Amino acid sequence: MPLNNCENDLLIAVALTRFSVDYEQVDPELAEHAWQLAADRLFKHGLESEEAVRELLL
């Protein structure tokens, strides 16, 4: 079943957040950029990080 735009953005935000955590020690600037991109995707849908996790679990 194809994902809708919001679901797609949520999954991308999760992936960017994970990337940010994994690369924080290797390249802090890149990790910060990934974190900001994730936050921007969540903000686009009016979600906080906790709300995004809830949405993904539905």
Distance bins in CASP14 RR format, pairs under 12 A and 6 or more apart:
PFRMAT RR
TARGET T0000
AUTHOR 0000-0000-0000
RMODE 2
METHOD distances of the structure
MODEL  1
1 7 0 0 0 0 1 0 0 0 0 0 0
2 8 0 0 0 0 1 0 0 0 0 0 0
3 9 0 0 0 0 1 0 0 0 0 0 0
3 10 0 0 0 0 1 0 0 0 0 0 0
3 11 1 0 0 1 0 0 0 0 0 0 0
3 12 0 0 0 0 0 1 0 0 0 0 0
3 55 0 0 0 0 0 1 0 0 0 0 0
3 56 0 0 0 0 0 1 0 0 0 0 0
4 10 0 0 0 0 1 0 0 0 0 0 0
4 11 0 0 0 0 0 1 0 0 0 0 0
4 45 0 0 0 0 0 1 0 0 0 0 0
4 55 0 0 0 0 0 1 0 0 0 0 0
5 11 0 0 0 0 0 1 0 0 0 0 0
5 12 0 0 0 0 0 1 0 0 0 0 0
5 41 0 0 0 0 0 1 0 0 0 0 0
5 44 0 0 0 0 1 0 0 0 0 0 0
5 45 0 0 0 0 1 0 0 0 0 0 0
6 12 0 0 0 0 0 1 0 0 0 0 0
6 13 0 0 0 0 0 1 0 0 0 0 0
6 41 0 0 0 0 1 0 0 0 0 0 0
6 42 0 0 0 0 0 1 0 0 0 0 0
6 44 0 0 0 0 1 0 0 0 0 0 0
6 45 1 0 1 0 0 0 0 0 0 0 0
6 46 0 0 0 0 1 0 0 0 0 0 0
6 47 0 0 0 0 1 0 0 0 0 0 0
6 51 0 0 0 0 0 1 0 0 0 0 0
6 52 0 0 0 0 1 0 0 0 0 0 0
6 55 1 0 0 1 0 0 0 0 0 0 0
6 56 0 0 0 0 0 1 0 0 0 0 0
6 58 0 0 0 0 0 1 0 0 0 0 0
7 13 0 0 0 0 0 1 0 0 0 0 0
7 14 0 0 0 0 0 1 0 0 0 0 0
7 41 0 0 0 0 0 1 0 0 0 0 0
7 45 0 0 0 0 1 0 0 0 0 0 0
7 47 0 0 0 0 0 1 0 0 0 0 0
7 52 0 0 0 0 0 1 0 0 0 0 0
7 55 1 0 0 1 0 0 0 0 0 0 0
7 56 1 0 0 1 0 0 0 0 0 0 0
7 57 0 0 0 0 0 1 0 0 0 0 0
7 58 0 0 0 0 1 0 0 0 0 0 0
8 14 0 0 0 0 0 1 0 0 0 0 0
8 15 0 0 0 0 0 1 0 0 0 0 0
8 41 0 0 0 0 1 0 0 0 0 0 0
8 44 0 0 0 0 0 1 0 0 0 0 0
8 45 0 0 0 0 0 1 0 0 0 0 0
8 55 0 0 0 0 0 1 0 0 0 0 0
8 56 0 0 0 0 0 1 0 0 0 0 0
9 15 0 0 0 0 0 1 0 0 0 0 0
9 16 0 0 0 0 0 1 0 0 0 0 0
9 37 0 0 0 0 0 1 0 0 0 0 0
9 38 0 0 0 0 1 0 0 0 0 0 0
9 39 0 0 0 0 0 1 0 0 0 0 0
9 40 0 0 0 0 1 0 0 0 0 0 0
9 41 1 0 1 0 0 0 0 0 0 0 0
9 42 1 0 0 1 0 0 0 0 0 0 0
9 43 0 0 0 0 0 1 0 0 0 0 0
9 44 1 0 0 1 0 0 0 0 0 0 0
9 45 1 0 0 1 0 0 0 0 0 0 0
9 46 0 0 0 0 0 1 0 0 0 0 0
9 47 0 0 0 0 1 0 0 0 0 0 0
9 52 0 0 0 0 1 0 0 0 0 0 0
9 55 0 0 0 0 0 1 0 0 0 0 0
9 56 0 0 0 0 0 1 0 0 0 0 0
10 16 0 0 0 0 0 1 0 0 0 0 0
10 17 0 0 0 0 0 1 0 0 0 0 0
10 38 0 0 0 0 1 0 0 0 0 0 0
10 41 1 0 0 1 0 0 0 0 0 0 0
10 42 1 0 0 1 0 0 0 0 0 0 0
10 44 0 0 0 0 0 1 0 0 0 0 0
10 45 1 0 0 1 0 0 0 0 0 0 0
10 46 0 0 0 0 0 1 0 0 0 0 0
10 47 1 0 0 1 0 0 0 0 0 0 0
10 49 0 0 0 0 0 1 0 0 0 0 0
10 51 0 0 0 0 1 0 0 0 0 0 0
10 52 1 0 1 0 0 0 0 0 0 0 0
10 53 0 0 0 0 1 0 0 0 0 0 0
10 54 0 0 0 0 0 1 0 0 0 0 0
10 55 1 0 1 0 0 0 0 0 0 0 0
10 56 1 0 1 0 0 0 0 0 0 0 0
10 57 0 0 0 0 0 1 0 0 0 0 0
10 58 0 0 0 0 0 1 0 0 0 0 0
11 17 0 0 0 0 0 1 0 0 0 0 0
11 18 0 0 0 0 0 1 0 0 0 0 0
11 38 0 0 0 0 0 1 0 0 0 0 0
11 41 0 0 0 0 1 0 0 0 0 0 0
11 42 0 0 0 0 0 1 0 0 0 0 0
11 52 0 0 0 0 1 0 0 0 0 0 0
11 53 0 0 0 0 0 1 0 0 0 0 0
11 55 0 0 0 0 0 1 0 0 0 0 0
11 56 1 0 0 1 0 0 0 0 0 0 0
12 18 0 0 0 0 0 1 0 0 0 0 0
12 19 0 0 0 0 0 1 0 0 0 0 0
12 34 0 0 0 0 0 1 0 0 0 0 0
12 37 0 0 0 0 1 0 0 0 0 0 0
12 38 1 0 0 1 0 0 0 0 0 0 0
12 39 0 0 0 0 0 1 0 0 0 0 0
12 40 0 0 0 0 0 1 0 0 0 0 0
12 41 1 0 1 0 0 0 0 0 0 0 0
12 42 0 0 0 0 0 1 0 0 0 0 0
12 44 0 0 0 0 0 1 0 0 0 0 0
12 45 0 0 0 0 0 1 0 0 0 0 0
12 52 0 0 0 0 0 1 0 0 0 0 0
12 56 0 0 0 0 0 1 0 0 0 0 0
13 19 0 0 0 0 0 1 0 0 0 0 0
13 20 0 0 0 0 0 1 0 0 0 0 0
13 34 0 0 0 0 0 1 0 0 0 0 0
13 35 0 0 0 0 1 0 0 0 0 0 0
13 36 0 0 0 0 0 1 0 0 0 0 0
13 37 0 0 0 0 1 0 0 0 0 0 0
13 38 1 0 1 0 0 0 0 0 0 0 0
13 39 1 0 0 1 0 0 0 0 0 0 0
13 40 0 0 0 0 1 0 0 0 0 0 0
13 41 1 0 1 0 0 0 0 0 0 0 0
13 42 1 0 1 0 0 0 0 0 0 0 0
13 43 0 0 0 0 1 0 0 0 0 0 0
13 44 0 0 0 0 1 0 0 0 0 0 0
13 45 0 0 0 0 1 0 0 0 0 0 0
13 46 0 0 0 0 0 1 0 0 0 0 0
13 47 0 0 0 0 1 0 0 0 0 0 0
13 48 0 0 0 0 0 1 0 0 0 0 0
13 49 0 0 0 0 1 0 0 0 0 0 0
13 51 0 0 0 0 0 1 0 0 0 0 0
13 52 1 0 0 1 0 0 0 0 0 0 0
13 53 0 0 0 0 0 1 0 0 0 0 0
13 55 0 0 0 0 0 1 0 0 0 0 0
13 56 0 0 0 0 1 0 0 0 0 0 0
14 20 0 0 0 0 0 1 0 0 0 0 0
14 21 0 0 0 0 0 1 0 0 0 0 0
14 34 0 0 0 0 0 1 0 0 0 0 0
14 37 0 0 0 0 0 1 0 0 0 0 0
14 38 1 0 0 1 0 0 0 0 0 0 0
14 41 0 0 0 0 1 0 0 0 0 0 0
14 42 0 0 0 0 1 0 0 0 0 0 0
14 47 0 0 0 0 0 1 0 0 0 0 0
14 49 0 0 0 0 1 0 0 0 0 0 0
14 52 1 0 0 1 0 0 0 0 0 0 0
14 53 0 0 0 0 1 0 0 0 0 0 0
14 55 0 0 0 0 0 1 0 0 0 0 0
14 56 1 0 0 1 0 0 0 0 0 0 0
14 57 0 0 0 0 0 1 0 0 0 0 0
15 21 0 0 0 0 0 1 0 0 0 0 0
15 22 0 0 0 0 0 1 0 0 0 0 0
15 34 0 0 0 0 1 0 0 0 0 0 0
15 35 0 0 0 0 0 1 0 0 0 0 0
15 37 0 0 0 0 0 1 0 0 0 0 0
15 38 0 0 0 0 1 0 0 0 0 0 0
15 41 0 0 0 0 0 1 0 0 0 0 0
15 56 0 0 0 0 0 1 0 0 0 0 0
16 22 0 0 0 0 0 1 0 0 0 0 0
16 23 0 0 0 0 0 1 0 0 0 0 0
16 30 0 0 0 0 0 1 0 0 0 0 0
16 31 0 0 0 0 1 0 0 0 0 0 0
16 32 0 0 0 0 0 1 0 0 0 0 0
16 33 0 0 0 0 1 0 0 0 0 0 0
16 34 1 0 1 0 0 0 0 0 0 0 0
16 35 1 0 0 1 0 0 0 0 0 0 0
16 36 0 0 0 0 1 0 0 0 0 0 0
16 37 1 0 1 0 0 0 0 0 0 0 0
16 38 1 1 0 0 0 0 0 0 0 0 0
16 39 0 0 0 0 1 0 0 0 0 0 0
16 40 0 0 0 0 1 0 0 0 0 0 0
16 41 1 0 0 1 0 0 0 0 0 0 0
16 42 0 0 0 0 1 0 0 0 0 0 0
16 49 0 0 0 0 0 1 0 0 0 0 0
16 52 0 0 0 0 0 1 0 0 0 0 0
17 23 0 0 0 0 0 1 0 0 0 0 0
17 24 0 0 0 0 0 1 0 0 0 0 0
17 31 0 0 0 0 0 1 0 0 0 0 0
17 32 0 0 0 0 0 1 0 0 0 0 0
17 34 1 0 0 1 0 0 0 0 0 0 0
17 35 1 0 0 1 0 0 0 0 0 0 0
17 36 0 0 0 0 0 1 0 0 0 0 0
17 37 0 0 0 0 1 0 0 0 0 0 0
17 38 1 0 1 0 0 0 0 0 0 0 0
17 39 0 0 0 0 1 0 0 0 0 0 0
17 40 0 0 0 0 0 1 0 0 0 0 0
17 41 0 0 0 0 1 0 0 0 0 0 0
17 42 0 0 0 0 1 0 0 0 0 0 0
17 49 1 0 0 1 0 0 0 0 0 0 0
17 52 0 0 0 0 1 0 0 0 0 0 0
17 53 0 0 0 0 0 1 0 0 0 0 0
17 56 0 0 0 0 0 1 0 0 0 0 0
18 24 0 0 0 0 0 1 0 0 0 0 0
18 31 0 0 0 0 0 1 0 0 0 0 0
18 34 0 0 0 0 1 0 0 0 0 0 0
18 35 0 0 0 0 0 1 0 0 0 0 0
18 38 0 0 0 0 1 0 0 0 0 0 0
19 26 0 0 0 0 0 1 0 0 0 0 0
19 27 0 0 0 0 0 1 0 0 0 0 0
19 30 0 0 0 0 1 0 0 0 0 0 0
19 31 1 0 0 1 0 0 0 0 0 0 0
19 32 0 0 0 0 0 1 0 0 0 0 0
19 33 0 0 0 0 1 0 0 0 0 0 0
19 34 1 0 1 0 0 0 0 0 0 0 0
19 35 0 0 0 0 1 0 0 0 0 0 0
19 36 0 0 0 0 0 1 0 0 0 0 0
19 37 0 0 0 0 1 0 0 0 0 0 0
19 38 0 0 0 0 1 0 0 0 0 0 0
20 26 0 0 0 0 0 1 0 0 0 0 0
20 27 0 0 0 0 0 1 0 0 0 0 0
20 28 0 0 0 0 1 0 0 0 0 0 0
20 29 0 0 0 0 0 1 0 0 0 0 0
20 30 0 0 0 0 1 0 0 0 0 0 0
20 31 1 0 1 0 0 0 0 0 0 0 0
20 32 1 0 0 1 0 0 0 0 0 0 0
20 33 0 0 0 0 1 0 0 0 0 0 0
20 34 1 0 1 0 0 0 0 0 0 0 0
20 35 1 0 1 0 0 0 0 0 0 0 0
20 36 0 0 0 0 1 0 0 0 0 0 0
20 37 0 0 0 0 1 0 0 0 0 0 0
20 38 1 0 0 1 0 0 0 0 0 0 0
20 39 0 0 0 0 1 0 0 0 0 0 0
20 49 0 0 0 0 0 1 0 0 0 0 0
21 28 0 0 0 0 0 1 0 0 0 0 0
21 31 1 0 0 1 0 0 0 0 0 0 0
21 32 0 0 0 0 0 1 0 0 0 0 0
21 34 0 0 0 0 1 0 0 0 0 0 0
21 35 0 0 0 0 1 0 0 0 0 0 0
21 38 0 0 0 0 0 1 0 0 0 0 0
22 30 0 0 0 0 0 1 0 0 0 0 0
22 31 0 0 0 0 1 0 0 0 0 0 0
22 34 0 0 0 0 1 0 0 0 0 0 0
22 35 0 0 0 0 0 1 0 0 0 0 0
23 29 0 0 0 0 1 0 0 0 0 0 0
23 30 1 0 1 0 0 0 0 0 0 0 0
23 31 1 0 1 0 0 0 0 0 0 0 0
23 32 0 0 0 0 1 0 0 0 0 0 0
23 33 0 0 0 0 0 1 0 0 0 0 0
23 34 1 0 0 1 0 0 0 0 0 0 0
23 35 0 0 0 0 0 1 0 0 0 0 0
24 30 0 0 0 0 1 0 0 0 0 0 0
24 31 1 0 1 0 0 0 0 0 0 0 0
24 32 0 0 0 0 1 0 0 0 0 0 0
24 33 0 0 0 0 0 1 0 0 0 0 0
24 34 0 0 0 0 1 0 0 0 0 0 0
24 35 0 0 0 0 1 0 0 0 0 0 0
25 31 0 0 0 0 1 0 0 0 0 0 0
26 34 0 0 0 0 0 1 0 0 0 0 0
27 33 0 0 0 0 1 0 0 0 0 0 0
27 34 0 0 0 0 1 0 0 0 0 0 0
28 34 0 0 0 0 0 1 0 0 0 0 0
28 35 0 0 0 0 0 1 0 0 0 0 0
29 35 0 0 0 0 0 1 0 0 0 0 0
29 36 0 0 0 0 0 1 0 0 0 0 0
30 36 0 0 0 0 0 1 0 0 0 0 0
30 37 0 0 0 0 0 1 0 0 0 0 0
31 37 0 0 0 0 0 1 0 0 0 0 0
31 38 0 0 0 0 0 1 0 0 0 0 0
32 38 0 0 0 0 0 1 0 0 0 0 0
32 39 0 0 0 0 0 1 0 0 0 0 0
33 39 0 0 0 0 0 1 0 0 0 0 0
33 40 0 0 0 0 0 1 0 0 0 0 0
34 40 0 0 0 0 0 1 0 0 0 0 0
34 41 0 0 0 0 0 1 0 0 0 0 0
35 41 0 0 0 0 0 1 0 0 0 0 0
35 42 0 0 0 0 0 1 0 0 0 0 0
35 49 0 0 0 0 0 1 0 0 0 0 0
36 42 0 0 0 0 0 1 0 0 0 0 0
36 43 0 0 0 0 0 1 0 0 0 0 0
37 43 0 0 0 0 0 1 0 0 0 0 0
37 44 0 0 0 0 0 1 0 0 0 0 0
38 44 0 0 0 0 0 1 0 0 0 0 0
38 45 0 0 0 0 0 1 0 0 0 0 0
38 47 0 0 0 0 0 1 0 0 0 0 0
38 49 0 0 0 0 1 0 0 0 0 0 0
38 52 0 0 0 0 1 0 0 0 0 0 0
39 45 0 0 0 0 0 1 0 0 0 0 0
39 46 0 0 0 0 0 1 0 0 0 0 0
39 47 0 0 0 0 1 0 0 0 0 0 0
39 48 0 0 0 0 1 0 0 0 0 0 0
39 49 0 0 0 0 1 0 0 0 0 0 0
39 52 0 0 0 0 0 1 0 0 0 0 0
40 46 0 0 0 0 0 1 0 0 0 0 0
40 47 0 0 0 0 0 1 0 0 0 0 0
41 47 0 0 0 0 1 0 0 0 0 0 0
41 49 0 0 0 0 0 1 0 0 0 0 0
41 52 0 0 0 0 1 0 0 0 0 0 0
42 48 1 0 0 1 0 0 0 0 0 0 0
42 49 1 0 0 1 0 0 0 0 0 0 0
42 50 0 0 0 0 0 1 0 0 0 0 0
42 51 1 0 0 1 0 0 0 0 0 0 0
42 52 1 0 1 0 0 0 0 0 0 0 0
42 53 0 0 0 0 0 1 0 0 0 0 0
42 55 0 0 0 0 1 0 0 0 0 0 0
42 56 0 0 0 0 0 1 0 0 0 0 0
43 49 0 0 0 0 0 1 0 0 0 0 0
43 51 0 0 0 0 0 1 0 0 0 0 0
43 52 0 0 0 0 0 1 0 0 0 0 0
44 52 0 0 0 0 0 1 0 0 0 0 0
45 51 0 0 0 0 1 0 0 0 0 0 0
45 52 0 0 0 0 1 0 0 0 0 0 0
45 55 0 0 0 0 1 0 0 0 0 0 0
45 56 0 0 0 0 0 1 0 0 0 0 0
46 52 0 0 0 0 1 0 0 0 0 0 0
46 55 0 0 0 0 0 1 0 0 0 0 0
47 53 0 0 0 0 1 0 0 0 0 0 0
47 54 0 0 0 0 1 0 0 0 0 0 0
47 55 1 0 0 1 0 0 0 0 0 0 0
47 56 0 0 0 0 0 1 0 0 0 0 0
48 54 0 0 0 0 1 0 0 0 0 0 0
48 55 0 0 0 0 0 1 0 0 0 0 0
49 55 0 0 0 0 0 1 0 0 0 0 0
49 56 0 0 0 0 0 1 0 0 0 0 0
50 56 0 0 0 0 0 1 0 0 0 0 0
50 57 0 0 0 0 0 1 0 0 0 0 0
51 57 0 0 0 0 0 1 0 0 0 0 0
51 58 0 0 0 0 0 1 0 0 0 0 0
52 58 0 0 0 0 0 1 0 0 0 0 0
END
